[in-house]
Amino acid sequence: MNQNPPNILFVMDDQHRYDYLGCAGADFIRTPNIDCIAERGIRFEHCYTNAPVCAASRVALATGLQPHRLGGIGNNVYLPLSRTTYYQRLRDVGYRVGCVGKLDLAKPAGLNSDGARPICFAWGFTHPHECEGKMHAGQGQGGPFGPYTKYLQEKGVLEKFNKDYRKRGQDGYALANWDSVLDTEDFEDAYIGRYAANWIDQVRDDYPWHMFVSFVGPHDPFDPPTEYAKRYREAEMPAATTDDLTAKPRHIHQRQVGANAEQVRVCRQQYCAATELIDDQVGLMFDALERRGMLDNTYIIFSSDHGEMLGDHGLFTKSVAYDPSMRVPLIVSGPGIEGGQVSDTMVELIDVNATICDLPGLNPQEGVDARSFAPVLHGEGEDHRDNILSSLGHFQCVRTREWKFISNVNDITELYDMQNDPEELQNVAADRREVAREMSQLMNQRWLEGQWQR
């Protein structure tokens, strides 16, 4: 390990698609603090989640293993305690390992207690403050069951919040996008951001630390506080990608919401407002690092667990293999990283696991699928991967720079020319059979790689 180990701040939000950041070229959204990470470091244009749902992607990230190796090809999964996490690896070499926000490492277990369930320590956290997920907090009945709902009860607004979320659930979360009934300071992402900044302000500097800050937004329902929603009320939004769904699988047809252009515009406005609130919390963390004199020795990583369709192809949320669902932001700044860089190499989200362990000089972990991209961060190479693998129970997908191949369970195969059809409108599997065959072989290789050793 390095003699002067760096601190590591990993900021993850929930359901943030790759192209809704100012530094990614989106002039319709304000994200100056996240953009600052990119100005100080490197932004990866092609990072993909290994499973476009919350729990499976987060379990994969924690372990560095492809979701299918753990049986985690859905959202109702547990992190097996037999598997080593990168949190444990950092703890075991002397790091304080904190967290605040949504973990989703044991999603079926609904009780968050005081934010420090015993299992959090088993996962490797030394300073846990695990909060309820967004819908989880809103759907609760009969009193608080975690630190955030306890906070709302103490403020006297829990019943009002639960009533509002029950109504959103009845109407369908995808289009239940009116403003929050909570004041800004009581909104969960503001709660998480304050906690994270306070933790950085107070953590002792006798040991290095890793803080995992996991926001619950901009996940649907898109319900920003009115203070933020007003900023986007009249804002122009990019139009959704329209698709006649020719040669698309049945599950895509079945997921059509039927939203009109105005409903999509409102969704996107509210999504931007929720994202800007998160960006302000990133600013609080920057301020805390500067106050402590820690900024120059802290790696800052920003990413998300999966994307959000936001009406593209008539779809909302995630769970599909199209880029708005699979492709996520990834930005890294810190010691030895030249600012203002943009990389087009391909990265899988699990690779953040291996990279975080590499930054303080830990030896590579054997038997994992994650690969460190630290050499790219430090200018020691430009390439990392040339393809990525992502899957859920109903599909397997492999994507290269040129092609995306999707094998749908008991349904048609999809092949898209990502250079000439980046919106994934024309399924050319029937016309480019040789390419489809090669991509299928590549997918099978990725699916089985290392299997005989495990």
C-alpha positions in Angstrom: 0.0 0.0 0.0 1.1 3.6 -0.6 3.0 5.3 2.2 0.6 8.2 2.1 -2.6 6.5 1.2 -5.2 8.6 -0.5 -8.8 9.2 0.7 -11.5 8.1 -1.7 -14.9 9.7 -2.0 -17.3 7.7 -4.2 -20.5 9.5 -5.1 -23.2 7.4 -6.7 -26.6 8.5 -7.6 -29.5 6.3 -8.7 -30.8 6.0 -12.2 -28.7 8.7 -13.8 -28.3 8.3 -17.6 -25.0 9.2 -19.2 -26.0 12.2 -21.2 -27.7 14.4 -18.5 -24.7 16.3 -17.3 -23.3 19.6 -18.3 -19.9 18.2 -18.9 -21.4 15.6 -21.2 -22.7 18.4 -23.5 -26.2 18.8 -22.0 -26.8 22.5 -22.1 -30.3 22.1 -20.6 -29.2 21.0 -17.2 -27.0 22.7 -14.6 -24.4 20.5 -12.9 -21.5 22.8 -12.1 -20.1 20.8 -9.2 -20.1 17.4 -11.0 -18.6 19.2 -14.0 -15.9 20.4 -11.7 -14.8 16.8 -11.1 -14.5 16.4 -14.8 -12.5 19.7 -15.1 -10.1 18.3 -12.4 -9.9 14.8 -13.8 -11.2 12.5 -16.5 -14.7 11.7 -17.8 -15.3 8.3 -19.4 -17.8 8.4 -22.2 -18.5 4.7 -22.4 -19.2 3.3 -19.0 -21.9 0.6 -18.7 -23.6 -1.0 -15.8 -23.4 -4.8 -15.7 -27.1 -5.1 -14.8 -29.5 -2.2 -15.4 -31.4 -2.5 -12.1 -30.4 -1.2 -8.6 -29.6 -4.3 -6.5 -27.9 -6.5 -9.1 -25.6 -3.7 -10.3 -24.6 -2.7 -6.7 -23.9 -6.2 -5.6 -21.7 -6.7 -8.7 -19.9 -3.4 -7.9 -19.3 -4.4 -4.3 -17.8 -7.8 -5.3 -16.3 -7.1 -8.7 -18.1 -10.1 -10.1 -20.5 -10.3 -13.0 -24.1 -10.5 -11.7 -24.8 -13.9 -13.3 -21.9 -15.4 -11.3 -23.8 -14.6 -8.1 -27.3 -15.5 -9.4 -28.0 -11.7 -9.2 -29.8 -11.2 -12.5 -32.8 -9.3 -11.0 -33.6 -6.7 -8.4 -34.6 -8.9 -5.5 -31.1 -10.2 -4.5 -28.7 -10.4 -1.6 -25.0 -9.9 -1.5 -23.6 -13.4 -0.5 -21.6 -13.1 2.7 -19.2 -15.6 1.3 -18.0 -13.0 -1.2 -15.3 -10.4 -0.5 -16.3 -6.8 -1.0 -13.9 -4.0 -1.9 -15.2 -2.3 1.3 -13.7 -5.2 3.3 -10.4 -5.0 1.4 -10.0 -1.3 2.2 -11.0 -1.8 5.8 -8.5 -4.6 6.2 -5.5 -2.4 5.1 -6.5 0.3 7.6 -9.2 2.5 6.0 -12.1 3.9 7.7 -15.0 2.9 5.4 -18.1 5.0 5.7 -21.4 5.1 3.8 -24.5 7.1 3.7 -27.6 6.6 1.6 -29.0 3.6 -0.3 -26.9 0.4 -0.4 -29.3 -2.2 -1.8 -27.0 -5.0 -0.8 -29.9 -6.9 0.9 -32.9 -5.5 -0.9 -35.5 -8.0 0.3 -34.7 -7.1 3.9 -36.7 -4.0 4.5 -35.6 -2.8 8.0 -32.8 -0.3 7.9 -32.9 0.2 11.7 -30.7 3.1 12.8 -28.6 3.0 9.7 -26.0 0.7 11.2 -27.4 -2.8 10.9 -24.9 -5.5 12.0 -24.7 -6.7 8.4 -23.3 -3.4 7.3 -20.2 -4.2 9.4 -20.0 -7.6 7.8 -19.9 -6.0 4.4 -16.9 -4.0 5.4 -18.2 -0.6 6.6 -16.8 0.8 9.7 -19.0 3.9 9.8 -22.3 3.0 8.1 -25.4 5.2 7.9 -27.6 3.1 5.5 -30.8 4.9 4.5 -34.0 3.7 3.0 -34.4 3.8 -0.8 -36.6 6.4 -2.3 -39.8 4.3 -2.9 -38.9 2.2 0.1 -39.1 5.3 2.4 -42.3 6.5 0.7 -44.2 3.3 0.9 -43.6 2.7 4.6 -46.5 2.5 6.9 -46.8 2.3 10.7 -43.9 4.5 11.6 -40.2 4.9 10.8 -38.0 1.9 9.8 -34.7 3.6 9.1 -32.8 6.8 9.8 -34.4 8.9 7.1 -38.0 8.1 8.0 -37.1 8.6 11.6 -35.9 12.1 10.7 -39.1 12.8 8.8 -41.2 11.6 11.8 -39.2 13.9 14.1 -39.9 16.8 11.8 -43.6 15.9 11.8 -43.8 15.3 8.0 -43.6 11.5 7.7 -47.4 10.9 7.4 -47.7 13.6 4.7 -44.8 12.1 2.8 -46.2 8.6 3.0 -49.6 9.8 1.9 -48.1 11.5 -1.2 -46.1 8.4 -2.2 -49.2 6.2 -1.9 -50.9 8.4 -4.4 -48.0 8.3 -6.7 -47.9 4.6 -6.6 -51.6 4.4 -7.4 -51.1 6.6 -10.4 -48.0 4.8 -11.6 -44.6 6.2 -10.6 -43.4 6.8 -14.2 -45.7 9.8 -14.7 -46.4 10.8 -11.1 -44.0 13.7 -11.4 -45.4 16.5 -9.4 -43.2 18.4 -6.9 -42.3 16.9 -3.5 -44.5 17.7 -0.5 -41.3 18.2 1.5 -39.2 21.3 1.9 -35.8 21.2 0.3 -34.0 20.5 3.6 -36.2 17.5 4.3 -35.8 15.9 0.9 -33.8 12.7 1.2 -30.9 13.7 -1.1 -30.5 16.9 0.9 -30.4 14.8 4.1 -27.8 12.5 2.5 -25.7 15.3 1.2 -25.6 17.1 4.6 -24.7 13.9 6.4 -21.8 13.3 3.9 -20.4 16.8 4.2 -20.6 16.6 8.0 -18.9 13.3 8.0 -16.0 14.7 6.0 -15.8 17.7 8.3 -15.5 15.5 11.3 -13.6 12.3 10.3 -10.2 12.1 12.0 -7.2 12.2 9.7 -5.1 9.6 11.5 -6.2 6.9 9.0 -7.2 7.2 5.4 -10.9 6.9 4.6 -13.3 5.9 1.9 -16.8 7.4 1.9 -19.5 5.9 -0.3 -22.3 8.5 -0.8 -25.3 6.9 -2.4 -28.1 9.3 -3.3 -31.6 8.0 -3.9 -32.3 10.4 -6.8 -32.9 11.2 -9.6 -34.8 7.9 -9.5 -38.5 8.0 -10.3 -40.9 9.3 -9.3 -39.4 12.6 -10.3 -40.4 14.7 -7.3 -37.9 17.5 -6.7 -38.7 20.1 -4.1 -40.5 23.1 -5.6 -37.4 25.3 -5.1 -35.6 23.2 -7.7 -38.6 22.3 -9.9 -39.3 26.0 -10.5 -35.9 26.4 -12.2 -36.9 24.0 -15.0 -40.6 24.8 -15.2 -40.3 26.5 -18.6 -37.0 24.9 -19.7 -36.7 23.4 -23.2 -35.9 19.7 -23.1 -34.5 17.4 -25.8 -37.3 15.4 -27.5 -37.5 11.6 -26.8 -36.4 9.1 -29.4 -39.5 7.9 -31.1 -39.6 4.3 -32.4 -42.2 2.3 -34.3 -40.7 -0.8 -32.5 -40.1 -2.7 -35.7 -38.2 -5.9 -34.9 -38.2 -5.2 -31.2 -38.9 -8.0 -28.7 -42.3 -8.5 -27.0 -41.2 -7.2 -23.6 -40.4 -3.8 -25.2 -43.9 -3.6 -26.7 -45.4 -4.6 -23.4 -43.6 -1.9 -21.4 -45.0 1.0 -23.5 -46.4 3.7 -21.2 -48.1 5.8 -23.8 -46.9 9.2 -22.5 -47.5 12.2 -24.8 -44.8 14.7 -25.6 -45.9 17.1 -22.8 -45.7 14.3 -20.2 -42.3 13.4 -21.4 -41.2 17.0 -21.2 -42.4 17.3 -17.6 -40.6 14.1 -16.7 -37.4 15.4 -18.1 -37.7 18.8 -16.4 -38.3 17.2 -13.0 -35.5 14.8 -13.6 -33.1 17.7 -14.3 -34.3 19.5 -11.2 -33.7 16.4 -9.0 -30.2 16.1 -10.6 -29.3 19.7 -9.9 -30.2 19.2 -6.2 -27.8 16.3 -6.1 -25.1 18.5 -7.8 -25.5 21.1 -5.0 -24.8 18.3 -2.4 -21.6 17.4 -4.3 -20.7 21.1 -3.8 -21.1 20.7 -0.1 -18.7 17.8 -0.1 -16.2 19.8 -2.2 -16.4 22.6 0.4 -15.8 20.2 3.3 -12.8 18.7 1.6 -11.3 22.2 1.1 -12.0 23.1 4.7 -10.1 20.0 5.8 -7.2 20.5 3.4 -8.0 17.1 2.0 -8.9 17.9 -1.6 -5.4 17.3 -3.1 -5.1 13.8 -1.5 -8.7 12.6 -2.2 -9.8 10.7 -5.3 -13.4 11.7 -6.2 -15.4 9.3 -8.3 -18.9 10.0 -9.6 -21.1 7.4 -11.2 -24.5 5.8 -11.2 -25.9 2.3 -10.8 -27.9 2.4 -14.1 -29.6 4.8 -16.5 -33.2 5.9 -17.2 -35.1 5.8 -20.5 -37.0 9.0 -19.9 -39.5 8.2 -22.7 -37.0 7.1 -25.3 -38.6 4.3 -27.4 -41.7 5.0 -25.4 -40.0 3.5 -22.3 -39.4 4.7 -18.7 -37.1 3.6 -15.9 -34.5 0.9 -16.8 -34.3 -2.9 -17.1 -33.7 -2.9 -20.9 -30.5 -3.1 -22.9 -30.6 0.2 -24.7 -28.0 2.8 -24.0 -30.1 5.3 -21.9 -30.8 2.4 -19.5 -27.3 0.8 -19.5 -24.9 3.6 -20.0 -23.9 5.7 -17.0 -21.7 8.6 -16.1 -18.2 7.9 -14.8 -15.9 10.7 -13.8 -12.7 10.5 -11.6 -10.4 13.2 -10.3 -7.6 13.0 -7.7 -3.8 12.8 -7.2 -1.8 12.3 -10.4 -4.8 12.7 -12.7 -4.5 15.4 -15.4 -7.7 17.5 -15.6 -10.0 18.0 -18.5 -9.6 14.6 -20.1 -12.2 12.6 -21.9 -11.7 8.9 -22.6 -13.7 6.8 -25.1 -12.4 3.5 -23.8 -15.0 1.1 -22.7 -15.5 0.5 -18.9 -17.8 -1.8 -17.0 -19.2 -0.5 -13.7 -17.7 -3.4 -11.7 -14.2 -2.0 -12.8 -14.6 0.8 -10.3 -14.2 -2.0 -7.6 -10.7 -3.0 -8.9 -9.7 0.6 -9.6 -10.6 1.8 -6.0 -8.4 -1.0 -4.6 -5.6 -0.2 -7.1 -5.4 3.5 -6.2 -3.9 3.0 -2.7 -1.7 0.1 -4.0 -3.6 -3.0 -3.0 -2.6 -6.2 -5.0 -5.1 -7.2 -7.6 -7.8 -9.5 -6.2 -7.8 -13.0 -7.7 -11.0 -14.6 -9.1 -12.9 -11.4 -9.9 -14.1 -10.1 -13.2 -13.4 -6.4 -12.5 -10.3 -4.8 -14.1 -8.6 -1.7 -12.8 -8.6 1.3 -15.2 -6.0 3.2 -13.0 -3.5 3.1 -15.8 -5.9 5.2 -17.9 -6.3 7.6 -15.0 -2.6 8.2 -14.7 -1.8 8.4 -18.4 -0.1 5.0 -18.6 -2.4 3.8 -21.4 -5.5 4.8 -23.3 -7.4 1.5 -23.7 -9.1 -0.5 -21.1 -11.8 -2.8 -22.6 -13.0 -3.2 -26.2 -16.4 -4.6 -25.2 -18.8 -4.8 -22.2 -21.2 -7.4 -20.9 -24.6 -6.6 -19.3 -27.5 -8.9 -18.4 -30.7 -9.4 -16.6 -33.0 -12.4 -16.3 -34.6 -11.7 -19.7 -31.6 -10.7 -21.8 -27.9 -10.9 -22.3 -26.1 -8.1 -24.1 -22.6 -7.5 -25.4 -21.5 -4.1 -26.9 -18.4 -3.1 -28.7 -17.7 0.4 -30.1 -19.3 -0.7 -33.4 -22.1 -3.1 -32.5 -24.6 -4.0 -29.8 -25.9 -7.6 -29.7 -28.9 -8.4 -27.5 -30.1 -12.0 -26.9 -33.6 -11.9 -25.5 -34.9 -15.0 -23.7 -37.5 -16.8 -25.8 -37.7 -13.9 -28.2 -36.0 -12.3 -31.2 -32.3 -11.3 -31.3 -31.3 -7.6 -31.7 -28.3 -6.2 -33.5 -27.6 -2.5 -33.8 -24.9 -0.6 -35.7 -23.9 1.8 -33.0 -21.8 4.0 -35.3 -24.6 4.7 -37.8 -27.6 4.1 -35.6 -26.7 5.3 -32.0 -30.4 5.6 -31.1 -30.9 1.8 -31.7 -33.8 2.2 -34.1 -33.0 -0.4 -36.8 -32.5 -4.0 -35.8 -30.2 -5.4 -38.5 -29.8 -8.9 -37.0 -31.6 -10.5 -40.0 -29.5 -8.5 -42.5 -26.1 -8.8 -40.9 -26.1 -12.5 -40.0 -22.3 -12.9 -40.0 -21.9 -10.0 -37.6 -24.7 -11.3 -35.4 -23.0 -14.7 -35.3 -19.6 -13.2 -34.3 -21.2 -11.0 -31.6 -23.1 -14.1 -30.3 -19.8 -15.9 -30.0 -18.2 -13.0 -28.2 -21.1 -12.8 -25.8 -20.8 -16.5 -25.0 -17.1 -16.1 -24.4 -17.7 -13.3 -22.0 -20.5 -15.1 -20.2 -18.3 -18.2 -19.6 -14.9 -16.6 -19.2 -13.0 -18.0 -16.2 -16.0 -20.3 -15.4 -13.9 -23.4 -15.3 -11.6 -21.9 -12.6 -14.4 -20.9 -10.2 
